């Protein structure tokens, strides 16, 4: 906690120290030599000598690393690769996870999340029981000895301190199963007889496991199975659509929820204050941050600033340089700072997950808030959703089409659609302008998805379970058309 207190007062210095460490450590790598790491005196030099990268620019080097080459993007041989599909790209990305990155980024985030939780809850009995940690699966990487590729969560479980296995469930071979439906059943059976005090994972997949356990035990509420459960460390997708379902499943007044921002590329944020949904940006993990000012124009190029150049309430795309060998890498997420002392933020969406077919600039943050409002007003509950534009129908009408799987349907779907549309106009002035008198953009349309549609779609794509998630907003109709066809079967 003493180290974490430095985030309050020394944020800029922490980040300058991280950049210096990264450049010094990697200066003799192939990338470091090509980009003058040894000559760089500070941030301005770093920017002049190093281009902004997407995965496409780095994937050739990463593939050589996967084949066993040393000292390419990071010193030595990197043995682990987190497989990520992103949210709008079908192609898999393979994110290097170095030994230093594993310990000083990913595991460091786990340690700090526990430290912050215990600070906020000094009466906690977290360590009296076990942790249910939900993870994905991994496979050999090009059949190289000791080299693995798979979900980040599986890499973390594979390399965890053996002592931790004494206080976690399920057993390792169950946690790493690739068949999610089989895994879900086995996890539920193994965990239902244990004294579980804390759970960690992606909200959608964890809910699936917990519902299976309810079926097996015949209980109505989770505290009947785990009376000492006290906290859910969650991340990966927005919690808002799932909160009400968790509160119905877990009725204990002593239950806590803590959001984490951990991605394949790094561990970036922790919710340090339970009363504030914003997260604290983690500044000393071997991740150097930069931020591209989107100025309200989703996906457009803008000025790039370091941490000490950001302003509150602006939408930024995040760039990272890390001890896993990513350099000025555009991660694809957008964030908005709510405070700069300390640096706290909320995730506002994805650079590629938005709808801007008619100049409406709708981002995920708008969608989440709009759905939360419509649910609150109607008593409905949303399980999964996606949305895309209808560019022009037979009557020359343009609109947004939402495909929503409800866990509790609204009694009046038209009213729900109107409330959602109205709230989006309140949240987004561009959307409001395009909706003016239905001239450019007509009233949104909601199609109700059958039960299990999104899980069936993920299963067909080999992405059921783990850290895979449903893309929320898309600027084209490819994925929603696939889902609509599947919805008719």
N, C-alpha and C positions, 0 to 999 in steps of 0.2 A: 504493500500500500504506500510505503514511503516513495518507492520508485514511481508509482502511478501519480502521486501528487505533483511530480515534475511536469506532467501534462498541463497542469493549470497555469504555470508561470513560465515554463521554458520550452514551449512548443517549437518555436523557430530553431532554437539551438539543438534540440533533439533531432530535428529533421536534417539540419546541416551536418550533424555528426553521423547520421545514417548514410547520407550521400558520400561523405568522405570515406567511411568504412567500405561501402560497396565499390567505389572506384579504386581504392587501394588494393582490396582483395582480388579484384578481377582485372587488374591492369595488364597482367601477362597472359590473359586468355586471348584467343583469336579475335574476339569482338573488341576487347579492351585495346589491343594493339591497333586495330583498324580505326578506332575512334578516339585515339589519343588520350586514353585515361591517364597515362603517366604525366601528361602536361597540364591537366585540368587543375586550376587553382580554386574554383568555386562554381556556384550554380550557373552563372552567365556563360562560363567556358563550356560547361556541360551541355547547355542548350545549343551553343554554336556548333559543337562538334558531333552532336548526336541527333539523328532524325527521330521523329515520332514513328512508332511501329504499330502495326496490327499483326494478327497471327500470320497473315499471308507473308509478311516480310521476314518473319522469324522461323517459319515452319521448316525451311530447308536445313537450317542449322540445328533445329530441334530433332529432325529426323536423323541427322548424322549422330547426334548425341544418343538417340535411341539405339543406334547400331553399335554403340560402344566407344565412340570417339571421346577423347579427353580434352579439357581446356578449350571448349568451344565458346559457350556463353557464360560459363561459370567454371572455376578451377576444379580439376579432377574429373572423375566420372560420375555422372548423375544416373542413379539406378532406378528411380521411381518417376512415374508419369501419371498425372491425374487426367483422366479422360473426361472431356467436357464437350457437350454438343452445343452449348450456348442456348439461346432461346428462339432464334429465328433462322438459324443456319443448320441444315441437315448434316453437314460435314462435321466429323469429330475433330476436336482439338486435343492435343496432347501437351499438357502443361508440365514442365520439369519441376520436380520437387527434390531439391538438394538436401543433404544431411543437415546443413545449417538452417535451411528454410524450414525443414520439418520440426527442428527443435526450437528455433528462435522466432518463428512466425506462427506456425500452426499449433504446436503444443503450448507455446507461450500464451496464446489466446485462451486456451483451455484453463491454464493456471490462473490467469487474471480474471476470467469470468467467475471462477470459484471465489477468489479473493474479494471481488466486488460484492458478490452475493452474500458472503459471510459478514462483510462490513455492514451491509444493509440489514442483515438478519442475524444479530449476534447470538440469539437463542437457538439457532439452527442445530438440528441433529443429523445433518447431511451424511456424516460418516458412520452413523449407527447402522446404516443399511447399504444397499447396493444401487448402482447406477445402471439403468437400461439405456444403452447406447445403440442407436439404430444406424447401421451403415450399409454400404453397397457391396460390390464384389470386385475382384481383380483377377488378372490372368497374366501368364508369362509375357514379357516384352521381347518379341523377335527371338524367343527361346534363348536369350542370353542369361547365363547363370546369375541368380540373385536380382534380376531386373524385373520389375512388375509394372503393369499398366492397368488402370481401372479407376473406380470412384475414389476421390480423395479420402472419403470416410473409411474405405477399406484399407487404404495405405496407412492411415492413422492407426487403425485397429491392428494391422499386421505388425507395426513397429512399436506398439505401446509397451511401456515398461511392464515386464511380466507380473510385478506386484499388483498392478492395476487390474489384472484379470481376476484377482481374488475378490475384488469388490464390484465387479460388473457382471451384467447378464446381457445377452445370452452367451453361451460358450463360443469360442472363436470360430469353430467350424460352422456353426449355425449362422453367426453374424456375417460370414463371408459367402454364404450360398448365393448363387446367381439367380435362381428361380424365386422371384419375390413371393409368389403365392405360397409355395412350400415354406419359405423362410418365415413369412408372417405367421403361419400356423405353429411352426416350431418355436418361434420366439414367444408367442403367447403361452404355449404349454410350459416352456421352461421358466418364464418369468412369473407366472401367476401364483406360484408357491413360494416366491422369495419376498424378502422384506425390502421392497424397492422404495428409496427415498427421493430419487431424482431421475428424470428422463431427459434425453437429448436426441434431437433429430429434426428432420423436416416435418412441419405440422401435418401435411396431407398424408404422408406415409405413416407417421406415428399414429394418427387417428385410425388408419386402417388396421394397424396392429392392435390398438386398444379395443376397437369394436369387435375384433375376433376374440379377444380375451373375454369380453363381456358375453359373447355367445357361448363360449366354453364353460364359463363359471355360472352363467345364469343370473349374474348380479346386475343391478341397475346403475350403480355408481362406482367409480374407480376406487374411492376410499374404502369401499367394502372389501376390495381385494388387497389394496395397499394402504392401510390406515395411516402409515407414516410418510406417504408421499407429500413432498413440500414444494418442489420446483420443477418447471419445464424450461430447459435451455433450448431455445428454438431459433432456427434460421433457415435460409435457403429460399423461402417464399414469404410474402407478406402474411402476417398473422391475422389481420383484420377479418378476412372471410371465415376464419375458423374459430375465432375467439368464443362466439356464442355456443358453438358445439362443444368446445372444451369445458365451458362453464356449466353446461348441462350435464356433461359426463362426470365432471369433478366438482362437487358442490361444497367441498370443505372450504371454510373461510380462511384457512391457513395456507392455501395454495398460492404459489408465486409463479410468475412468468418473466423470463429474462431473454431479451432478443440479442442475438449475435449476428455479426456480418462476417461470415467465414465462407470464402469461395475457393474454387480450385487454385486460383492464383495467389491467395493469401488470406490472412485473418486481419480484417480492417477495423472493425468496430464492436463496441460493447455498450449495452444499456446500463449505465452506472447509477441511474436514478429511476426507481420503479414508477415514480409519478410523472416521468417525462419520457415520451416515446422516442425522443432523439437519442442517438448513440454517441459515445465518445470515440473520436478517431484515435486509433492506437498508433503512436508516433515513434516508438523505439523498438520496432520488431524486425528491422531489416527490410522495411518497405519505405521507399522515398516516393512521396506523392506530388503529382502536378494536377492542375485542374483547367479544363478548357471551358471557357465561358460561352454557354450556348445562347445567352441573351434572349431567351424566350423562343428561339428558332431551333426546334428539335432537330438534331442531326447535322446542323451546319457548323462549319469551321469558325472558331473564334480565337481570341487571345488566350494563351496558355500561361498560367501563373503558378508559382510554388505556393505552399501552404500559407506563407505570410502575406500573400497577395490576394487572398480570397475575401469576399464580402458576404454578408448575411443575405439570405432570401434570393440568391441567384441560382439558376440551374446550371450545374457543372457536369461535364463528362470527366471521369476520373482516369488518369494515367498513372502507371506505377513502374518503378524500377526496383527490383527485388534481389535478394540473395539466392534466388532460384534461377537467375539468368534472364529475367525479363527486363528489357531496357526501354524506357519511355513508351510503355505498352498500353494501348487503349483497351481497357478491360471490357467496355461496353455498358457499364452501369452509369447512371446519372444520380447525383446527390444534390442536396440543398442544405447549406449550413444554417442552423438556427442560432448558433452562438460561435464567436471566435475567441472567447476567453472563459472557459476552455473551448477547444474546437469540437463542436457537437453538430450532428447532421442527421438528416433522414434520407432514406433512399427514395428518389423520386421516379425512377423507372430505368429503362434501357435505352441506349442510343439507337438501337434497332427495333425496339418494341414500342411503337407508337403508331398513331394514325394521323397522317397529314396528307390525305388524298385531296382535300379541298381547301387547305390552308388553315385547318382547325387546330393543329398542334396538340392533339390529345395525348397525354402521357399516362403511364400506369398509376401515378399518384392520384391523378384526377379520377381515374376509373375506380380505384379502391375507395376513395372518399365518397364518390357518388353511390356506389353499391351499398356502402355502410349506411348511408343516409336512407336509401330506399328500404333497406332491410329493417332499420330502426322504426320507420314510419308504418310499415305493413306487417311486421312480425315474421317476415320471410327470412330464410337462411340460405346463403349461397355456398355450394360445395366447390364447384369449379366453374370457370367461364373463359371465353375468349371472344374477341370482337374484331371485325374487319369492315372495310367500306364496301358498299354496293355502289358501283360507279354510275350506273344508269340502268334502270329497269325498262320494261316495255312502255311505261308511261313517262319516260324521261325523268324519273325521280332518282335522286341520289340520297343515300342515307348511311348510317352505321347499323350493322347487323350484329347483334349480341347472341351468342349461343351460351345458355346458362343451365347448369345442372344444379337444381335446388335440393337441399336436404329437407327444407320445409318450404313448400311453394306458397306464393302469395295467393290470397283468395281472389284477388282481381289483378291479373297480369297487366292489363292496360294501365291501371293506376300505378303499378310498380314502374312500368316503362316511363310514364309521365314524370314521376318523382325523380327517377334517375336522370332523365333528360334535363329537367329543370335544374337539378343540382349541378350537373356538368356545366350548364350555362353560367351558374353562379361562380363556379370554381375557375373557369377558363374563358377569358374574354374573347379569344380567337374563335372558340367553339360557339360562343354566344353570338358573335358577329355573323358567322356563317349560317346560324340557325334563324337569323332575323327574317321574320315573315315567311319562313320556309323557302326562301328564294334560292339559296345555294344548296342548303342541306336540309332535308326533311326530317321529321320526327324519327327517332331511332326505332328499330324493330328488335323484338326479343323472340328468339326461338327457344323453346324449352327442350333441353337435352334429356334423353332417357337415362334411367339410373345406370351408372357404371360406364357411360359412353367414353369419358375421358380416359379412364383406366384401360378400357378396351383399345383405344387409339394408341396409348403409350405401349401397351403390350404388343400390338402389331408392329410397332417400330423398334421393339426390343429395348424399351426404355421404362419398363414398369419397375418402380422401386428405386432405391439408391437416392441420388441427388437430382434425378431428372424431374423437370417441372413442365407444366402446360404453358406455352407461350400465351401471354394475356392479350396483347394488342399486335396487330400486324397491318402493314400498309398494303398488302396484297391479299388475295383470297385463296391461296394455295391450301393452307392448312384448314381453314374453315370449310372449304368445299369437301375435303377428305372427311372431316368430322360430320358434316351434314349427310354425306352418303352413308356413313356408318350408322348415323342416327336413325336411318330408315330401315335398317336391317333388324 
